[in-house]
Amino acid sequence: MAYSGEKLPPGTLCVVCEDLATGNHYSVPSCNGCKTFFRRAVVNNRTFACMGHGNCPVNK
């Protein structure tokens, strides 16, 4: 796995939604959408729950 400051190999996917990753955000390869979502969740002290009986796909 790449460390902060290193470029990700071309084609690296976001570990959350499987879109193309733009960098290491929160220590994992992720896209800007997921980076922003999790930043807002942390800043606003939000928690989320799947309303689909535990079957909520997270993808692009």
C-alpha positions as CSV (number, residue, x, y, z in Angstrom):
1,M,0.0,0.0,0.0
2,A,1.3,3.5,-0.8
3,Y,2.2,5.8,2.0
4,S,1.1,9.4,2.4
5,G,2.9,11.5,-0.2
6,E,3.3,8.7,-2.6
7,K,1.4,8.5,-5.8
8,L,-1.0,5.5,-6.2
9,P,-0.5,3.1,-9.1
10,P,-2.7,3.9,-12.1
11,G,-6.0,2.2,-11.9
12,T,-6.0,1.9,-8.1
13,L,-9.6,1.6,-6.8
14,C,-11.3,3.3,-3.8
15,V,-11.6,0.7,-1.1
16,V,-15.0,2.0,-0.2
17,C,-16.9,2.3,-3.5
18,E,-14.6,0.9,-6.1
19,D,-14.4,4.1,-8.1
20,L,-10.9,5.3,-9.2
21,A,-8.9,6.4,-6.1
22,T,-7.4,9.9,-6.2
23,G,-5.0,9.3,-3.3
24,N,-4.5,7.9,0.2
25,H,-7.2,9.5,2.3
26,Y,-7.5,8.4,6.0
27,S,-4.7,5.9,5.3
28,V,-6.6,4.0,2.5
29,P,-6.8,4.5,-1.3
30,S,-10.1,6.4,-1.8
31,C,-11.8,8.7,-4.3
32,N,-12.7,12.3,-3.6
33,G,-16.4,11.6,-3.0
34,C,-15.7,9.1,-0.2
35,K,-13.0,11.3,1.2
36,T,-15.4,14.2,1.4
37,F,-18.2,12.0,2.8
38,F,-16.1,10.6,5.6
39,R,-14.6,14.0,6.4
40,R,-18.0,15.5,6.8
41,A,-19.1,12.6,8.9
42,V,-16.2,13.0,11.3
43,V,-16.4,16.8,11.4
44,N,-20.2,16.7,12.1
45,N,-20.0,13.7,14.4
46,R,-22.4,11.8,12.3
47,T,-23.2,8.1,12.4
48,F,-25.0,6.1,9.7
49,A,-27.0,2.9,9.6
50,C,-28.1,0.7,6.7
51,M,-31.9,0.7,6.4
52,G,-31.8,-2.3,4.1
53,H,-31.6,-5.0,6.8
54,G,-27.8,-5.0,6.5
55,N,-27.8,-5.3,2.8
56,C,-26.8,-1.8,1.6
57,P,-24.3,-1.9,-1.2
58,V,-21.8,1.0,-1.2
59,N,-20.5,1.6,-4.7
60,K,-20.2,4.1,-7.5
